[in-house]
Amino acid sequence: MELSSQFKKGEHWYCVRSKPKKERMAARSLESLHGLKVFCPQIRFQRKTVRGPVWFQEAMFPGYLFARFDLFEMKRAVSYAPGVLHLPMFNGKIISVPHTVIEALQKDLDAENVIEAITPLAMGEETTILTGSMQGLKVKVIKLMPAQERVGVLMEMMGTLVETEISIHALEHRMKHPMAVE
């Protein structure tokens, strides 16, 4: 069997396995060295640390990215690009990713291919203040003010329930799974 018959002719999207924590490096090398169209979706989330809440950004699919290329012409160049580990195979074949899958992923991302992994706060939800003098205090959301990026909360102070407004950025948000269906 001729080697070229194993490959689809023309450009298609393929999954590319990167070296651990090197997704962005692999994407940059494929774009700059080979001029390929690359899609490396990122997820941005806030995590508590000893210095307080810190924003982190990581690959949505750790160790993987997507590249559009002609497999017959570019397989070797892609496989040996800096940061790339290999092209994953299924049943001994490199399978293309349908463009509809890539488009569906891109739909929810911003211009830099990033999505924030938080769910909006909801009425009645209990959460925690992450910053300031009231850090660690549990509060209940009673009013949403998205245009001002604030919420009204109810908190207990000295045995009394007190209503106040606070920035949504000062509150803990639930993590949203990037592939969750809403």
N, C-alpha and C positions, 0 to 999 in steps of 0.2 A: 504494500500500500504506500502510495506517495505521501510524503510528509505534509505537503501543502493541502492535501484533502482533509486533514484533521482540523484545519482552521477555517473560521468564517472569514470570507473576504470583506474588506471595507472596515471602517471604524465602528467600534462598538464599545460600550462601557464594560470594564472588567474590575473585579475586586483585586486589590493588591495588598499583600501581607507585608507590613513594615516591621522593622526591628522594634523591640520594646521601647515605648515612649518616643519613637522617632517618626510618627505619622506626618507631622508638619515638615520635617526635614526631607522625608521621602517625596512629599507633594511638591516642595520647592524644587528639588532636583529634577523631578520629572517635567515640571513646567519650564524651568530655565534651560536645562541641558537638551531636552528633546522637544520642547514646544507643545507638550501635550495638554489637553484640557483635563484638569484634575478636580476632584470633589472630595474634600476632607472635612466633613461636618464636625463642628465642635459644640460642646455643651458647657455652659457657664453656670456655676452654682456657688452658693455661699456656704461656708463651713465654719463652725465655731473652732477657734484656736485659743491658745493661752493668751494671745494678744488681742482677742476679740474676734468678731466675725471677719473673715477674709474671703474675697472672691477668687475662685479657681476656674481655669478653663482647660478642658481636656478633650481628647477625641471622643466623639459620640460612640464610635465603635473602636475601642482600644485595640491597637495593632493592625487596623485596617483603614484603607482609603479606596477611592474609586478613580480610575483613569480611563479616558476614551482614546483608543488607538486601534490601529490595524494589527491584529495579533500576528499575522504572517510576517509583516515587515518589522515589527517592533518588539517582539517577545524577548529576544536576547537583551536589547538595550534597556527595557523596563526591568527585567529580572536582575540586572547587574547595576542598576542605578543606586547611588548612595542612599542609604536608609531603607532600601527595599530588601526584604528577606526572600520572597518568592511570589509566584502567582499561584493561588490556591487551586487545587484540582479536586474534582468530584468524579468518582468512577473513572479515574485516569484521564479526565478531560478538563481543560480550562473552559469554564462556562461563562458566557457573557451575562451581564446584568441588564434586564430590560430597561429601556430609557424611561418607561413609566414609573419604575421604582425610584430612579434618581430624581425625577420631577416631583414625585410625591414627597420625598425627603426634603428637597429644596424649598417646597412650598411654605414650610413653617419656619424657615431660617431667615436671618437678616442678610444684608449685603455682604457681610464677612463670613457667611455660612455658619453662624453661631445661633444657638437657641438658649434662652435662660431656662434653667430647670427648676422653676418655682411655679407653684400654682397660686393664683390670686387668693388673697384672704377672703373669707366668706362671712356673712352675717352669722353671729352666734359662735364662731370658731374661737377656740382658746389657743393662745399663743404666748410667747415669751419675749420680753424686751431684751434686745441684744446689746445695746449701748447706753452710755450715760449713767447718771446716778441711780437710776432705777433698774439697771441691768439685772436680769434674772427674775424679775417680777412677772408673775403670770397675770395676763389680762384677757378680757373677752371682747371681741369685735362687736360693736353695736351700730356702727354707721360707716358706710363706704364713701370716700371722696376721691375717686380715681383721677380726676382732672388736677387735683392739688397734690396727688401722691400722698394722701393722708388717710387715716381712718380714725373714727371715734372709738374709744375703748372704755371699758368699765374695769376699774381696778379696786382692790381693797387696800385702804390705808387707815391704820389705827382703828380697825373694826368697823369702818364706814365704807360703803361703796361710793367711789368717786368717778365721774365721767370726765374724760379729757380727750384731746386729739393728739395723735402722734404720727410721725413719718412712717410710711410703710417700709422704708429701708431700715428702720430701727427695730423691726419685728422679725421674728423667726418665721420662715415660710416652709411649707411642706415641699419635699422634693417631688418633682414630676418625672416619671420615667419617660425618656425621649420617644419611645415607640408606643406609648400608651394611646389607646383609642378612646377618644372622648365622645 
